Amino acid sequence: MNRKIFFFAVLMPFLLGSCLGINADIVLNRNGSGTIALEYLVSKSLDSLGRQDGNARWNTIPTGQADLERTLDRLPEMKLLSFSSGEDGTNIRISAKMEFASLNGLIAFLDANGRRAVLSGNADSGRMVLTLSEGAEFASSGLNDLLAGIAGGYSVRLSMTFPGEGRLNVSDLQGRPLTTPGSRIVPAGKTVSCFFPLYDVLSSSNGINAEFSW
């Protein structure tokens, strides 16, 4: 069975760089509020590495409810609705559902640095662009092969459900339409979504943007 590895979108830049992926389902209400359900796995070895002495430069991935609550304490428009966790032999499994009071609150959660999540418009008519990859270049084929081995079987999936009809456009950073052999995209409807093998995201040379509009 293919494994899927998921992560909190608020930590997208670090986690993608650490060979982790995402499963995020956003539901938007007519007034701009809504919910976001997230699932992710954290490699036990990666989590342990981030907590070792001398690794202060590594961000520690939130693996407990208290970790997530500390993050949400800095985001007044976000509220935790549910949280659960468990583990198997190699991964810590996390599921969480949160509600956001406005689209601006959601954007602050998705990307606190304001580089990978951009919002324009409002709840009636708007556009949200999430940058899944800023582009990557590998100095050697060996590094690329190593990444392929680590990322194999893992995936990145995003969906958004709208009060009415919505659209999703997936492109590279130059705006050119983008698909990969393993990708699945639902571009229009009440719920739109995109799915990518994690390796495709990490190895994309021209970057990946997911543009949701309604």
C-alpha positions in Angstrom: 0.0 0.0 0.0 1.3 3.5 -0.8 2.2 5.5 2.2 1.0 9.1 2.5 2.8 11.6 4.7 1.1 14.8 5.8 2.0 18.0 7.6 0.7 21.3 8.9 0.6 23.9 6.2 1.8 26.6 8.5 5.1 24.8 8.4 5.1 24.2 4.6 8.5 25.6 3.7 10.4 23.6 6.3 8.5 20.4 6.0 8.6 20.3 2.2 12.4 20.9 2.5 12.5 17.9 4.9 10.7 15.5 2.5 7.3 15.6 4.1 3.9 16.2 2.4 0.4 17.4 3.1 -3.3 16.5 3.2 -5.4 19.6 3.7 -9.2 20.0 3.2 -10.5 23.5 3.4 -14.3 24.3 3.6 -15.2 28.0 2.9 -18.5 29.5 4.2 -20.3 32.4 2.5 -19.1 34.9 5.1 -15.5 34.0 4.7 -15.2 31.8 7.7 -14.6 28.0 7.5 -12.7 25.0 8.6 -9.4 23.3 7.6 -8.8 19.6 8.3 -5.2 18.5 8.3 -3.5 15.1 8.5 0.2 14.5 8.5 2.9 12.0 9.5 6.2 12.9 11.1 9.1 10.6 10.8 10.2 9.6 14.3 13.8 10.0 13.2 13.3 13.5 11.9 11.4 14.5 15.0 14.1 13.2 17.2 16.8 14.9 15.2 15.0 18.3 15.6 14.9 17.9 19.4 18.6 16.9 19.9 21.0 19.3 21.6 22.9 21.3 19.0 20.0 21.3 16.5 18.4 24.5 17.6 18.5 25.7 14.0 16.0 22.9 13.1 12.3 23.8 13.5 10.6 21.3 15.8 7.5 19.9 14.1 4.4 20.0 16.3 3.7 16.5 17.3 1.4 17.1 20.3 -1.8 19.1 20.9 0.1 21.5 23.2 2.6 22.3 20.3 -0.3 23.1 18.0 -2.1 25.2 20.6 1.0 27.3 21.1 1.0 28.0 17.4 -2.7 28.9 17.3 -2.2 31.2 20.4 -0.4 33.6 18.0 -3.3 33.4 15.5 -6.5 35.0 17.1 -8.7 34.1 14.1 -7.9 30.3 14.4 -9.5 27.9 16.8 -8.7 24.2 17.4 -11.8 22.0 17.1 -10.3 18.5 17.4 -6.9 16.8 17.6 -5.8 13.2 17.6 -2.4 11.4 17.3 -0.9 8.0 17.2 2.1 6.2 15.9 3.4 3.1 14.1 6.9 1.8 13.8 8.4 4.7 11.9 5.9 7.6 12.0 3.9 9.8 14.3 0.4 10.3 12.9 -1.5 13.5 13.5 -5.0 14.7 12.6 -6.4 18.1 13.5 -9.4 20.2 12.5 -9.5 24.0 13.0 -11.9 26.8 12.2 -11.0 30.2 10.8 -13.0 33.4 11.4 -11.9 34.9 8.1 -9.9 34.3 4.9 -7.1 36.5 6.3 -7.0 34.3 9.4 -6.6 31.2 7.1 -3.8 32.9 5.1 -1.9 33.7 8.3 -2.1 30.1 9.3 -1.1 28.7 5.9 2.0 30.9 5.7 3.0 33.1 8.6 5.8 34.6 6.4 3.5 35.8 3.7 5.6 34.2 0.9 3.7 31.1 -0.1 0.1 32.1 0.4 -1.5 35.1 -1.2 -5.1 36.2 -1.0 -7.0 38.8 -3.1 -10.7 39.7 -3.2 -13.2 38.6 -0.5 -15.6 35.9 0.5 -18.0 36.7 -2.4 -15.4 36.7 -5.1 -11.7 35.9 -4.5 -8.5 34.2 -5.3 -6.0 32.3 -3.1 -2.7 31.2 -4.5 -0.6 28.6 -2.6 3.0 28.0 -3.7 3.8 24.3 -3.2 7.3 24.6 -4.6 9.5 27.5 -5.5 11.6 25.4 -7.9 14.5 23.1 -7.2 17.8 22.3 -8.9 20.1 19.4 -8.0 23.8 19.5 -8.2 24.1 15.8 -9.0 22.1 12.9 -10.2 23.0 11.1 -6.9 21.2 13.7 -4.8 18.2 13.5 -7.1 18.2 9.7 -6.7 18.4 10.0 -2.9 15.5 12.4 -2.9 13.4 10.0 -5.1 14.1 7.2 -2.7 13.1 9.1 0.4 10.0 10.7 -1.1 8.7 7.6 -2.8 5.2 6.6 -1.9 4.4 9.9 -0.1 2.1 12.6 -1.5 0.7 16.1 -1.3 -3.1 16.7 -1.6 -5.1 19.9 -1.2 -8.9 20.4 -1.6 -11.2 23.4 -1.2 -15.0 23.3 -0.9 -16.9 26.5 -1.8 -20.5 27.7 -1.0 -21.0 27.8 -4.8 -18.8 26.9 -7.7 -15.1 27.2 -7.6 -12.1 26.7 -9.8 -8.5 25.4 -9.4 -5.6 26.3 -11.7 -2.3 24.5 -11.2 0.7 26.1 -13.0 4.4 26.6 -12.7 5.7 29.9 -11.4 5.6 31.4 -14.9 1.9 30.7 -15.2 2.2 27.7 -17.6 -0.4 24.9 -17.0 1.2 22.1 -15.1 0.6 18.3 -14.8 2.8 15.4 -13.9 2.4 11.7 -14.7 1.2 10.9 -11.1 -0.9 14.1 -10.5 -4.7 14.2 -10.2 -6.5 17.5 -10.5 -10.2 18.3 -10.2 -10.3 21.9 -11.7 -13.9 23.0 -11.3 -17.0 22.3 -9.1 -18.2 22.8 -5.6 -15.1 20.9 -4.4 -11.8 21.3 -6.3 -8.6 19.4 -5.5 -5.0 18.5 -6.6 -2.8 15.6 -5.7 0.9 15.2 -6.4 3.4 12.5 -5.5 5.8 14.2 -3.0 8.8 13.7 -5.3 7.1 15.7 -8.1 6.7 18.6 -5.7 10.2 18.5 -4.3 11.9 18.0 -7.7 9.9 20.6 -9.7 12.4 22.8 -11.5 9.9 25.5 -12.4 7.9 25.6 -9.1 4.2 24.8 -8.5 1.3 27.2 -7.8 -2.2 26.1 -6.9 -4.6 28.9 -7.6 -8.1 28.6 -6.0 -10.8 31.0 -7.2 -14.5 31.5 -6.5 
